[in-house]
Amino acid sequence: MTRLVPIAVWVALLAASPAAPGEAVFGPHGFSRAAGPPVRETVTFDVDDPSGTFWLQVDNGENGERLVTSARIWLNGVPVAGPDDFNRRVLGFSRDVTLLPGNVVEVEVRGEPGSVLTVEIRRAEPNPTASNARGDLDAARLGDQVVLWWSREPQAESYVFFRATSSDGPWEEILRHDAAEAGSGGATDSTPEASQRPLCYRIEAVAQGRVVRRYAPVCLPALDGLSRTEAEAALGREAAVAAAPTTPASDPANNLCLGDDEFTDHTSMDLAGIREFLRSRDSFLRGRIRDVDDVEIEPAAALADAARDSRISPRVLLTTLQKEQGAVTRRTRLPDDRLTLIMGFGAPSTVRDQIRDAAAQLRRNVDRLSRVPPQPASGGWQVGVARDSLDPLSVTPASRAVATLYSYTPWVGQAFDGRRGIGGNGLFCEDWEDFGFRANPLALLPRDGTLDCPDGSVTLTASGGRPPYVWSATKGVLEAAGATATLRPPRSSVPGVAYFDFRSRDVGNGIALEAHLHICDDGIAGACFGNIPKPLGGGDCTADPVGPATCGWTVWVTTACPPQRMCDGTFFQCDQRTPAMIEAGCKPCSLEMGGGSVVTVTDAAGVSVTAPVAVTPK
């Protein structure tokens, strides 16, 4: 069944990781410590289809009590957890595992009698996403649903949806819907075939009984581990077209706004800090709330527990809450359908499960990328390896944090020159900055400087942000080395007058004239200030040129600069350089640096700061 959904809900769904938790294949099964010596308990289970990746989730204790301080867990004879993984501060963790058709879980709980833990194993269900060749129709698989989004057609009165198992057809009409009810262009197709077969979709926009726009097909492969070649063969020529090279993303999109240490700093905020942060934003998440299943929870405590268990920064979790649903700065409670996807992760669930499962997924991907050799994060994202986002742009993650964020949300977003109207990781970075989470903001000192022309220099120093730094200046010669840069005016050893310049002002009974000579190798050599009578025939400063001021030299009658009328506010320059002087690089400092310069430093995250430099001519 295909149904239309609001675009905000669709974006939240699509922002989910490409490896959201799937069906449970084992548990949840509880194991407890009985009196007497520790006992190894054995449980067996079968899996019809053991292909692919699964994850094992361990929950420690019950509601923060009866916590296990030591235990061992084996899966098919292989240790997956040991005593070092347990203490009273660990409420849970997860592990990537592989399964067999027949499996054995063994658990030995140690520590105090009465302590308990729970083990559950779920399929890591990939949710492939794809765009059509024109970039105006996207599809994402979420369990037994396929989510579609398309660019609206202004003329459309209705849309007709078609589905097939190949871009070559045959096509089956599955839905017609009024354009007005389609909103911003989001729909879901609920079908049990979503995870079993390749599926392709196309749309026709209709107005006054005729098709005004045909959208190129978008196709998703079946979740059966098809190779790229097999997928293209199954999906038809459209898959090959969609695989064409895409535009490289900008440096900010490749680096984002935080480093690996910031991403995993789970001690950056404690429970009291999270409470105060939510209170200061007047968030509806402050204090205690009723979850969607009517269980009373404290979101701050759920965030603190998830950060501690996953060893992911609570700042990352808070920023994700804001990026997905604007939850941190929202004062009134979100509707339940948005609360069930408050972290934009996987299938709809409770607020506490969304926070816990999203944090666990972030940790799983960090762990994959940290292995030796590294393994790709879900969705295939790796450090230093180019991969297409959904915008589509070719992104090369510069760090594990960046690869993990793209694994979770495979969009660059509008802020970093990605798809217009999409938040993506650009929005994550905007929220990260707005919350003041940048550990050490980029700074440039001195904030302003003065440069003596033609012999002076100004040295500026950058700090904070994310090195390396890139320097630039609007004028002058900038010599940069790491965190410092020195601005100097251009120098020329060519002798001779390069320019005359003039400025005039009507002072009532005459014309106030200022003139300068600019010398190639020595700034401004001289100045003339005179009060010249107005021309005969009127005082409007529009008659014939006035005579020279009594300055000892005639400033405007030259071969390069014919006589000019001296009108109120007039300013002009006369270029006196010979071809030889120009070829020798004659650039008078007073002109080259006139008005001063602006020095800019940009860090690896694309953040820039500037400092103006004034110029004092000789």
N, C-alpha and C positions, 0 to 999 in steps of 0.2 A: 504494500500500500504506500503510495506516495502522498506526502502532505507538505504544505508550505509552513515554514517556520520563520520567525523574525530574524533579521540579519544579525542582531546582537547575539542571539542564542547560537546561530550558526558559527559565528566567529569564535565563540567560546568553545564550541565542540571541535572546530578545526584546529584550535590552538593546542589541543591535547597532544601528548607525545605519540609518535608513530608506534609505540609499543605499550599501549595501555593494558591494564590487567584484564585477562580474559576469564574463561570459566574456571572454577575450582575443580581440580582433579583429585585432590586429597584434602580431607579435613573441612573445616577446622577441627583438629583433634587435640584434646587436652592430655597432658602428662603431669603427674604430681609426685612429690617426694613423700614416700611413706616412712613410717618409723622403721628403724633397723638399718642395715647396710643398704647402700644404693643398689637399685635393681635396673638392669637394662630391659626396657620394654620394647617389643617388636610388633610392628603393624605392617601388613602387606596390602597392596592395592594394584589394580591393573589400569592401563591406559590404552584405549583403542588405537589412538594415533600418537605415538611418542615422538614424532618428528618435530623439529623446531626447538625453541628455547622456552623454559619454564622458570618461575621464580618461587623460592621457598621463603615464606614469611614466618618469623617467630615473634610471638607476643608474650612478653614477660609479665607474670602476675595477673591479678584481677583488680581493675580499677586502682592501680597504683599500690596494691597491697599483695601479700604472699609472694614477694619477688624472689626469683631464683638467683642465687649468687654464684652458682657453678653448675655446669651441665655439659654433656657431650651429645652430639647428634650425628648420625651416620645415614647416608642415603646410598643404598645398593653397595654397602661396605666401604664407602668413601666418606671420610670425615668432612662435614660441612660446617661444624661449629664446635668450639671447645670452651674450656673454663675462662679463657681470656675474653670471650665475647659476652660474659655475663657479669653484672654487679647490680647493686641497688639503684644505680642511676640509669641503667639500660632498660627501657620499656619495650624494646623491640628492634629487629633488624631484618634484613632480607639477603638472599643469596641467589645468584643465577645458577640454575641446575639443568642437567639433561636427564631424561627418563628412558626407561625400557618398557616393553609391553607389560612385563611383570616387575614390580618394584617393592623394595623393603625399606621401611623407615625404622631406625633404632634410636631410642632416646634413653639416656641415663641422667636423671635429675639428682643433683647432689645438694649440699647445703642443708638448711633447716627443714625438718619435717613440716609438711603442709604447704610448702612453696609449690608453685604451679607455673607451667608454660603451655602455650598453644602453638601448634604447627599447622600451617596451611600451605598447599602448593597450587599455584595457578598457572595457566598457560599465558605466556607473554605474547599476546595477540597483536600482530602488527596491523597498523591502520594506514595502508598506502594512500598517498595523495598524488594528484596529477592535475595538469592543466592542458587544455587543448592547444593546437598549434598557434591560434591567434591570441591566446591569453585572455579570452573573454568568457571562458567556462571552466570551472574547477570542480573536482570531485575528491571526496575523502571518505574512506571506509571507517565506520565505527561499529564494530561487531556485526550485527545483522542489518545494519543500515548503511546506506550510501548518502552522504550529504553533498548537495549540489549548490553552487553559487555561480551567478552569471552577471555580466554587465547589462544593465537595463537598456532597453531600446525605447527611446522617447516616443516613437509613433505607436508602439504596441498597445493593443486593446486586450490581448490575451496571449498566453504562451501554451504551446503544445509540447509535451515531453515524450521522448521516444527512448526505448531501451533495446539493446542487442548484446550478443556475446562476442561480437567483432565489429570493428568500425566499418566493415564491408556489408554489415547486415546479416539476415533480414531484421528490419526494425519493427518494433511493436509499440503502438501508442499506449502510454500508461496514465496520462493525466492531461487535462485541459484546465487552465485556471485564468481568471481575470487578472489583468496586469495590476489593477489597483489593489487587489488583495495580495499580490506577490510582494508588496513592500519593496525592500531594497534588493530583492533577488536571492532568496534562500529557500531550499526545499530538501526534504529527505525522502528517500525511497526505502521503505522497510521491506526487506525480502530475505528469506532464508538462503537465497542464492548468493548473498553478498560475500560470504567467505568461502564459497565452494566453486564458483565459476568466474571466468573473466567477464566483466560487465562494462558496456559502453553506453554512453548517453549523448543525445543531441537534443537541441531545442529549436523550435520555430516560433518566431514572433509574428503575430497575425494582427492586421488592422483592416477593417471594412471587408472582411472575407478573403483577403489575400495575404500571402506571406511577404512580410517586409524585411525580414532578416532571418538567415539560417546560420545557426551556430555550428562551427566545426565540432566533430565528436571529441569527447574525452573518454579515456578508457582506463580501467583499473584491472591489474592481473588478479588471478585467483591466489589465495594464500597457500600455495602448495610448493613454494620454493622454486618457482620457474626461473631459469636463467634469463638474462636479458634477451638473448636470441630467441628463446622459446616464448617469452612474453610478447616480443614483437611479432612473432609468427602467429600467435594466438589472437593478438589484438588487431592485426592488420597494419596497413601502411601508416595509420595515424600515429602509432607509437613511435615509429621511426622518425616521423616529422617532429613530434614533440621532443625527441631526444637531440635535436639540433643544438649547437652551441648557444649559450646565452651570454648576455652582457655581464662583464665582471662587476662585482659589487665594489662600492667605495671602501676606503680604508676604515672609516668608522664602523661600517657594517661587518668588516672582518675582525675588528678588535673589540667592538662594543665598549662597555663603560666600566668594567671591573676585571680584576685579575683572578688567578686561581686561588691565591691566599684569601682574598676577600670573599670569594664564592663559598669557600669551605670553613670560614671562621665562625663556627657555631657558638663561640663565646662572645661575639660582638654585641649581643644584647641578652641580658638575663630576663627572667619572668617579670621582674619589677620594671625593667626598661621597656619591655613590650607593652605592658599595661599602660605605662606613662605615654608611650608613643601613640597608642590608640586613643587614649584620653585626650591628648593634645590635639588630635585631628577631629575630635568629637565624633568618632566613628560609632556606628551602631554595633560594632563588634566589641566595644569596651564593656567591661563587666561580664555578666552572665546572660546568656540568651537561650532560647529554646531551639534545638536543632530541628531539622525537618521531620524527624521521627519522634518529636516531642520530648526528647531527652535534654535535660538542662546541662549546658556546657559553658566553660569559659574559653572563648577563642584564644585569648592570650596564653593560657596554659597549654592548649592544644598546639599552638605554634612553638612554644618553648620545648615541649616534649618532642615534637617532630624534629626540631632543629638539633636537639641533643642526640636523639637516636640515629638520625641520618648523618650527623656531622656536616650539615648544610647551614649556611648563615641564615639566621632568622630574618635578616634584612632582605635576603633573596626571596624568602617566602612571603614577606610583607609586600615586596614590590610585585611579586607574581599575583597576589590577591588584588592589587590595584590594577595591574595591567589587564587581568582577565575580566573583572567585574566592577572595577572602581570601588571596591568594598571598603578600602581603608578610609577614604574621605567621604563616604556616603553616611549621612546622618540617620536615615530611616532604613528599616529592615528591607533587604532585597526580597522579591517574590521567591517562593519556594523553588520554582523551576530554575531560577538563577543560583540560588543557594546550593542546589544539588550539583552545580558545576562551578563552585566558587573559585576553584583553582584551575578550571578549564582542563581537568585531567580525566581521561578515560570515560567510563560510563557514569551517568548521574548517581550520586550517593549522598551520604550525610556530609555535613561541613567538616566534622572531625575526621572522617575517612578520606575526604578530598585532601585535607592538609597532610595527613599522615602518608597517604599513598603517593601524593605528588612529591613530597620530600624524599621518600624511599626511591622513587624513580630517578630523581636527580642524582642521588647517591649511587645508584646502580650504574648510571652512565659515567659518572666521574671515575668509579672503580674500573670500568671497562677501559676507559681511556688511559688509566694509570698503570695498567698491567705491562709486563715486559714479555714479549712485544705488545704494544698497545692493541686493543680490540676496538672496532668502531662502536660508537654509541648507537642506540636504537635509531633507525632511520638511515644508518650508514654514515653518520657524521664523524669525521676524524680531524685531528689537528694537522694543519698544513696541507690538506687534501681538498681540492675544489669540489663543490657539490652545489647543485641547483636548488635554490629556495623556491617557494611557491609563487614568488612575485612575477616572473621568475628572474633571478639574478644568480650569477655564479659566485658563491661565497667560499672563501678559504679561511676557516677558523684559525685564529692566531694562538689559541690556548684551549685547554680542557674546558674552562668555564664557557667560552664562546661556543664550542662544539656541543656542549650539554644544553645550552640555551636554545640552539637551533634544533637540536633533537626534540626538545620539548615544544617549541613553537617554530616551525620551519618557514617563517616569514621574515624578511628584512623590515618591511613596513615603510610608511610614507616618510617618517622622520629622517631616514637614511637613504632617501631616493628610491625606495621600493614602490610597491603597489599603492596607488593613491586610495585613501579611504581605509587602509589596513593599518592597525597599530603595530603588531609584530614586535620584534626585538628593539626596533626604534622607540616604540612606546615604553618598553621596559626601561630603556636607558633614560628617557625623559622623566619617568617616575622615580628612578633611582637618583637622578640629579635633584628633582624637586624635593625629595625626602631628605636631602643633605647627607646621603650615604657615601658619597665619594670620600674616601679615607683622607686624602690629602689634595685639596683642590689645586688646580694649576694656577701658578702665580708668576708674575714677571716684575722684577725690580731693576732699576728704579721705575716707579709708575709713570714718571715723566722725566725728561732730561733736557739738557741744553748743549748744543754742539757749536763750538766756535769755528767759524768758516774763515780761512780754508784749512787750518792746521789742527783743529781739535778732533776729539773722538769721544764716544760714549759707549761704555760697556754695560750690557744688560745680562741678568742672570735669571734663568727659569728654574722653578722648583715645583714639586708636587705633580699631580696628574699621572700620566702613564708614559714614561720615556719609551722610545727615543723621541726627540723633539725635532720639528722642522721649522726653520726660521725664514722670514722674508721681511723686506722693507720697501716702502713705496718710493723712497729716494735714497741716494747715496750708495756706498759700497759696504756691504754687510759681510763680515768674516765670522762664521759660526763654527763652534767646536763643542759638541755635546750640549751642556746646559748653559753655556755662555756664548755671547755674540757681541762683536764690536762694530759699531757703525762709524764710518769715516766719510767725509765728503770726497768727491772725485778730485784728483789733482792732475794738473797739466803743467809741463815744463815749457810750453810754447809761449813765447813773449808776444806782446802786442795787444791792442784794443780789440775786444771781441764784439761787444755790444754797446750801444747807447740806449738808455731808456728815459722816458719822459712821463711826468704826471702833472696835470694842471688842475687848477681850481679857481672858480670865479670868486673874487673877494670884494666885489662891488666896484671899487675904483680901478681895478686892474685884474690881471691874471697872475696868480701865484704859480710859479713854475718850479718843479724839482727835476733835476736831471742827474744821471749817474753814468760813469764810464765803467764797464766791467772788463777786467783784465784776465786773460786765460789763467795765468799762474799766480794771481795775487788778489783774488776777490774784487772788491769795489775800490778802484784807485782814487776816485774823487767824486764830489757832488757839487752841484750848482743849485743855489736857491735864489730866485729872483722874483721881483714884482714888476710885471711888464704892463705898460698902459694898454688899455683895450684898443682894438682897431678903430680907425675912423669910420664914421658912417653908422654907428650904433653900438649899443653895449650888450648885444646878444651873443657875442663871441662866435659869430658865424661868418665874419668877413674874411679878408685876406689874412694870410699868416702874419703873425707878429714878428717883430725883429728879435734878435738874440738878447738874452739877458746879459748883464755886465759881469760875466764870470771868467773872462779871460779866454774862452774858447767858444766857438759856434757849435752848438750841440746837435742841431738837426739837419743842417744843410750839408748832406753827404751824397755820394753817388749811390749808396745802398738805400738811402732813406730820403725821398723827396720831401719838400716842405709839407707840414701838416697844419691844419687849423687847430689852434689851442683852445678847445672848448671845455666847459666845466666838466670835470671828471675824466677827461681824456687820459688814456694811458696807452703808450705804444712803445715798441722796442725796434731798434735798428740793428740788424745783424751785419757786423763789419768783418766777419771772418773771411779770410781768403781760402781758396780750395786747399792750399797746403796746410793751413791752420786746422781746418776741419779734419783732414786726413790724419793729422798728428794728434787728434783727440782733444782739441781745445774745448773744454766745458767749464766755464767760470763757475766757481763754487756758489757765488751769490745768486746765480740763476738756477743752477742745477738743484740747489737745496732750498730755493725760495719757498716760503710757506711751511718749511719744516718737513719732517718725515714721520711715518708711523711704522713701528716695528711690531710684527706679529709672530707669536710662537704657537705652534699647534702640536698637541701630543698625539700618541698613538690611538687614542680613542676619538680623535677628531675634534676635541675641545680646543678652542683658541682664546687667547687673551692678547690685548694690544697695549702698547705704550707710546704716547706721542713724544717726539723729540723736536724741540724748538731749535732754530738756527739763528745765531748771532753773527751777522756779516762783519767782516773787517772794515 
